[in-house]
Amino acid sequence: MAEADERTVGETATKPGFLGLSDVSISEDIPVEGEITVPMASHSQDEDYSTLDEPVKETIIRDLKAVGKKFVHVMYPKKSNALLRDWDLWGPLVLCVSLALMLQGGSADSKEDGGPQFAEVFVIIWFGAVVITLNSKLLGGTISFFQSLCVLGYCVLPLTVAMLVCRLVLLAGMGPINFLIRLIVVIAMFVWSTLASTAFLADSQPPNRKALAVYPIFLFYFVISWMILTFTPH
Amino acid sequence: MAAADDLKFEEFGDGANLLPAPQDATAVTMEEPSLKPPAPRGLPRGSGREEDEELLGHSDSDKTELLAGQKKSSPFWTFEYYQTFFDVDTYQVFDRIKGSVLPIPGRNFVRLYIRSNPDLYGPFWICATLVFSIAISGNLSNFLIHLGDKTFHYVPEFRKVSIAATAIYAYAWLVPLSLWGFLLWRNSRVMSIVSYSFLEIVCVYGYSLFIYIPTAVLWIIPQKAVRWVLVMVALGLSGSVLVMTFWPAVRDDSRRIAVATIVTIIFLHTLLSVGCLAYFFDAPELDYPPVITPTPTQKQTAASVKAG
């Protein structure tokens, strides 16, 4: 509406003579008022209003699709912005909880069970991700805090797959061949995780500090892989 | 005009190194005048190539030299203030690690490598790596020692990570704090030429712990003699770095206090390494792989002693 007003005002100003425009003093003859609205903004405003009315199932499915799309991007890492631009923390939460549950061993009673408790795994993953993000920001990285958390959390996916495989393999009993299979799987997934997260995060670091920013990521996934490898059920 | 100003700025940048840059330290770092103005590239001069390479390396980032005096002027509640403690490049971190492992007699670690650009990256991540490497190696070595033992149920003792973390981070932060306080107190009595800021002491201690990372990995070998040789070597190297750093700071004091300080530094360092070895790594009772299975009663008492 304001745009229409301005357009008519402008038209009346230019119509009498284009060359005469320089003599026209804007403050006296042409009352310029109203706000200049960007067409795009109003469009997204309409979108916000419409998503409030949709059924809950649609919202959930849309979020699940976004999470699933990010999973695919982690498993086949190529330089795309999906993980970085539209970050969310649902995926990392689901992965962290499932990993911590699988590392439990099912028995919380005996004192001799020196494996990591649920809270310990949770704290290690989240606190570790926060520390790595702070470290990369302090070194001068340009990535935002939650984007980095998102990437680090999503790249735990290969290790969660490794944990699943380990638990299935351990159902067949323990032994050296068993251990060798688990070792190979965990090493492969650890390398995959580190490479995937490095592919996403390394570009945002200043070039002469890349190694300084990548090393903590390596340490982080190494510790998680160690916890997965040394898991022994009761 | 601008070129002359640039040259002048480079000299000031070096001068800022001589001035007390951090606002908390009241010390004057005046050492022998070997900090000549940086020679233009291609003209190394002075004693020792290494120091000149350091100078040349620093003149690369003369912006940091420029701002060395103004670096820490952001108030402490802003993010930029803490960014100044991470103002290191990869090659600088590697050089500092190299300097902590290969001490050159007569060369001061702080003067040679830190040069009023102390960083917190090295101490923090070296301590973190050390914590995990000690915990993981301890676990692995216990597993290998009890490999043939049927009654030994392997548990990844996760509690040990928290204990290791507490011990190592306490050592890396509380000992420098007390040492800095002690040096400050002595400096108020005896005017000393060399004095360090708190962050520089934290830096020296953090980087001196680096040698223990490969040592911890090698401690997996279940031979007592090998372990003690490793302790001696690591202690020698990192201890000498610490001694050579702090001797100039206390030598102007009375003889007794100087020697007592150095002895305390070495003693605490020894305590840390021997304590880690004793607590995280089981003593290898069997020096050979367990081909001969001991009697069940012996095994059970050994296992119960271990668990208790």
Interface residues (C-beta under 8 A of the other chain):
Chain A: E112 D113 G114 G115 P116 Q117 E120 N135 K137 L138 L139 G140 N208 R209 K210 A211 L212 Y215 P216 L219 F222 V223 W226 M227 T230 F231 T232
Chain B: F79 Y82 Q83 F85 F86 V88 D89 T90 Y91 V93 Y121 W125 A128 T129 F132 I136 N139 H153 Y154 V155 P156 E157 F158 R159 A307
